[in-house]
């Protein structure tokens, strides 16, 4: 019954909203300022079609949370209230979705440094969706922040097993090794990420940092 409710809540009953949501997800995964802003616009259009679409609210929150990493002129103080407003709406309409709790955990990790709250949100997300690669990746970043490097490597490897064709996740495995000061393995992962996507800018920067440390 729980699985049926989660499937029904994906938004597929409103095909137009669902299609707009998928377009938002596509642009969110391009990892540029322009693509994140386009993703937000698509998620907002999806909500216009379905005001109770929890996953679209979670998508808005996640895109806003990522934006300061790619837009140097964007202030986190400006972004955080927008992201949290979207998270609150996502929780209101769909607290049974892992994506919603992953966005909440990311906000607590990156913006308020609420370590206990972040871990609780990530664990709730993993309990709801144990095979979600994105949640494993975010949880691994929490572990890196806590200095639990071996645990972070294991969790990031699990994300890679779940989504082996993601250059972003493969790069993040490299970063987990980098922060563990295992530079040879970090270099191997950054190279693997670039094999998957030769135009992956942060794959090159990760490789450069690892060579410097080596």
C-alpha positions, -999 to +999 in steps of 0.1 A: +000+000+000+028+024+008+045+018-025+012+023-044+007+057-026+042+068-036+037+057-072+003+075-074+020+106-060+046+109-087+023+131-107+017+107-136-020+113-134-014+149-147+007+141-178+014+178-185+027+185-150+047+153-151+064+161-184+073+196-172+088+180-140+109+156-161+122+185-182+131+203-149+150+172-138+169+171-171+181+207-168+189+203-131+213+176-140+233+198-165+251+214-136+253+250-148+238+283-136+217+286-167+204+250-166+195+253-129+175+284-135+157+267-164+150+237-142+134+260-116+112+275-143+100+241-155+093+230-119+073+261-113+053+254-145+046+219-132+033+234-100+011+258-120-005+227-135-007+208-102-003+230-071+001+199-048+030+184-068+054+175-040+083+164-062+082+196-082+085+216-050+114+194-040+130+200-074+127+238-069+143+235-035+172+213-047+179+236-077+180+267-055+203+249-030+227+241-058+226+275-075+253+293-053+278+265-062+275+275-099+266+312-097+293+333-081+270+364-079+242+345-061+240+349-023+232+319-002+214+343+022+191+351-007+187+315-019+181+297+014+146+312+022+134+303-012+147+268-009+132+262+025+098+276+014+098+250-014+109+222+011+081+231+034+056+228+006+071+195-005+068+181+030+032+193+032+022+175+001+046+145+000+066+136+031+066+100+019+090+108-009+128+103-005+135+132-027+118+156-003+138+145+027+170+145+006+164+182-002+157+189+035+189+171+045+209+191+020+195+224+033+204+215+068+239+203+058+249+231+035+232+261+049+224+257+086+251+232+096+224+213+115+244+180+116+219+160+136+189+172+115+208+166+082+217+130+091+181+123+103+167+136+070+191+116+049+184+084+068+147+090+064+152+094+027+172+062+025+146+043+045+120+054+020+141+047-011+172+025-003+183+024-040+183+061-047+217+071-059+213+108-054+205+104-017+235+081-012+257+108-028+243+135-005+246+114+026+282+107+017+289+144+016+274+146+051+299+119+062+328+137+045+318+169+065+319+148+097+353+135+089+340+099+085+360+094+053+359+056+051+321+056+056+318+083+030+338+062+004+316+032+010+284+052+007+296+070-024+306+037-040+271+025-034+258+055-053+281+046-081+269+010-081+233+023-084+241+047-112+274+036-129+269+059-160+268+091-140+299+112-145+288+133-115+286+104-091+319+090-104+336+124-098+321+124-063+337+090-056+370+107-066+363+136-042+356+111-014+390+095-020+405+130-023+394+141+011+406+108+025+440+117+010+440+086-012+451+106-043+459+077-066+424+063-063+410+098-066+428+104-099+415+071-112+379+081-105+383+116-120+397+100-151+368+076-152+343+105-149+360+122-178+357+090-199+320+092-193+318+129-201+349+144-217+334+179-213+329+176-175+344+208-162+346+198-125+361+164-134+391+184-147+393+206-117+392+176-094+420+159-114+441+191-112+437+193-074+446+157-069+477+161-090+487+191-069+483+171-037+502+141-052 
